[in-house]
Amino acid sequence: MHDLDSSEKLRKTISETEQRIRPYIRRTPVIEINPNDFGVACAAITLKLELMQYAGSFKTRGAFTNLLFREIPKAGVVAASGGNHGAAVAYAAMRLGIPATIFVPKISSPAKIERIRSYGARLEIRGDLYADALAASEEFMRESGAMPVHAFDQAETIRGQGTLALELEQQAPNLDTILVGVGGGGLISGIAAWYGGRTRVVGVEPRKSPTLTRAFEAGKPVDAEAGGIAADSLAPRRVGELVFPIARQYVERVVLVEDEMIERAQQRLWDDLRVVAEPGGSAAFAALLAGVYTPENGERVGVVVSGGNTVVTLRAAPQ
């Protein structure tokens, strides 16, 4: 994302990216749900079910963008991840016949670790948090010559995630607001870059890992707390340097949700829709259910349900 001064340039770049990666990604579905069923007063709620993407999350879009637009060395690629990005890079590398080494922290969920292994990548578990895995991956990069594929702070990654917004606007062209979960900010910056202020974009973060919130407060990316139920996908310690200028220009605000709100959102997605979403993928919906984001009466709200790599025991719906 080298041209931050022009939303039209950003949209053109994302559109070109979408055309290149289209053969390798799914056009994930949207579903319109009745706001009254969930106790929300607004005109419409549209869920973008990106958890149905290859490898289980939106990260696959950015992974293919990196591998298709950049020159890959013989040593292949290396990535650090809480799990979803690693699975996406491993999947893309498998499809394209590229060697991949993935570093994840100990907090990565068993479902994500198993998915990475199933795609044939070399897996390394290092440290307690994403930042530890990132440091280990950077050391491996220096020693091996492998190309790093950053989970969020890479121009190609942001462009790839922006293709979700292009797709969503085609499927639901009249949305007033889009709620997006935030970790390092690759997804929300890509979405915000595509819409360029034409549609309100609101970030949702767990209170225990408020990366973009802290950056907005400080006026620049800074270290934030990194914990909570969604730590394996929404707790990279700080938002990306490339991400931040886009978010500052085009993201209206960020709201914070508690872990308990995320758990309730996961449960409602299962009880009412039979959708099994991971905590990080449920955070945006949690903001709507819990009233942390309160829409206006006539507002049409889009919610990105962004990841489904989880193994959870959900309660049966009441009879």
Rosetta blueprint (number, residue, H / E / L):
1 M L
2 H L
3 D L
4 L L
5 D L
6 S L
7 S H
8 E H
9 K H
10 L H
11 R H
12 K H
13 T H
14 I H
15 S H
16 E H
17 T H
18 E H
19 Q H
20 R H
21 I H
22 R H
23 P H
24 Y H
25 I L
26 R L
27 R L
28 T L
29 P L
30 V E
31 I E
32 E E
33 I E
34 N L
35 P H
36 N H
37 D H
38 F H
39 G L
40 V L
41 A L
42 C L
43 A L
44 A E
45 I E
46 T E
47 L E
48 K E
49 L E
50 E H
51 L H
52 M H
53 Q L
54 Y H
55 A H
56 G H
57 S E
58 F L
59 K H
60 T H
61 R H
62 G H
63 A H
64 F H
65 T H
66 N H
67 L H
68 L H
69 F H
70 R L
71 E L
72 I L
73 P L
74 K L
75 A L
76 G L
77 V E
78 V E
79 A E
80 A E
81 S L
82 G L
83 G L
84 N H
85 H H
86 G H
87 A H
88 A H
89 V H
90 A H
91 Y H
92 A H
93 A H
94 M H
95 R H
96 L H
97 G L
98 I L
99 P L
100 A E
101 T E
102 I E
103 F E
104 V E
105 P L
106 K L
107 I L
108 S L
109 S L
110 P H
111 A H
112 K H
113 I H
114 E H
115 R H
116 I H
117 R H
118 S H
119 Y L
120 G L
121 A L
122 R E
123 L E
124 E E
125 I E
126 R L
127 G L
128 D L
129 L L
130 Y H
131 A H
132 D H
133 A H
134 L H
135 A H
136 A H
137 S H
138 E H
139 E H
140 F H
141 M H
142 R H
143 E H
144 S H
145 G L
146 A L
147 M E
148 P E
149 V L
150 H L
151 A L
152 F L
153 D L
154 Q L
155 A H
156 E H
157 T H
158 I H
159 R H
160 G H
161 Q H
162 G H
163 T H
164 L H
165 A H
166 L H
167 E H
168 L H
169 E H
170 Q H
171 Q H
172 A L
173 P L
174 N L
175 L L
176 D L
177 T E
178 I E
179 L E
180 V E
181 G E
182 V L
183 G L
184 G L
185 G L
186 G H
187 L H
188 I H
189 S H
190 G H
191 I H
192 A H
193 A H
194 W H
195 Y H
196 G L
197 G L
198 R L
199 T L
200 R E
201 V E
202 V E
203 G E
204 V E
205 E E
206 P E
207 R L
208 K L
209 S L
210 P L
211 T H
212 L H
213 T H
214 R H
215 A H
216 F H
217 E H
218 A H
219 G L
220 K L
221 P L
222 V L
223 D L
224 A L
225 E L
226 A L
227 G L
228 G L
229 I L
230 A L
231 A H
232 D H
233 S H
234 L H
235 A L
236 P L
237 R L
238 R L
239 V L
240 G L
241 E L
242 L L
243 V H
244 F H
245 P H
246 I H
247 A H
248 R H
249 Q H
250 Y H
251 V L
252 E L
253 R E
254 V E
255 V E
256 L E
257 V E
258 E L
259 D H
260 E H
261 M H
262 I H
263 E H
264 R H
265 A H
266 Q H
267 Q H
268 R H
269 L H
270 W H
271 D H
272 D H
273 L H
274 R L
275 V L
276 V L
277 A L
278 E L
279 P H
280 G H
281 G H
282 S H
283 A H
284 A H
285 F H
286 A H
287 A H
288 L H
289 L H
290 A L
291 G L
292 V L
293 Y L
294 T L
295 P L
296 E L
297 N L
298 G L
299 E L
300 R E
301 V E
302 G E
303 V E
304 V E
305 V E
306 S L
307 G E
308 G L
309 N L
310 T L
311 V L
312 V L
313 T L
314 L L
315 R L
316 A L
317 A L
318 P L
319 Q L
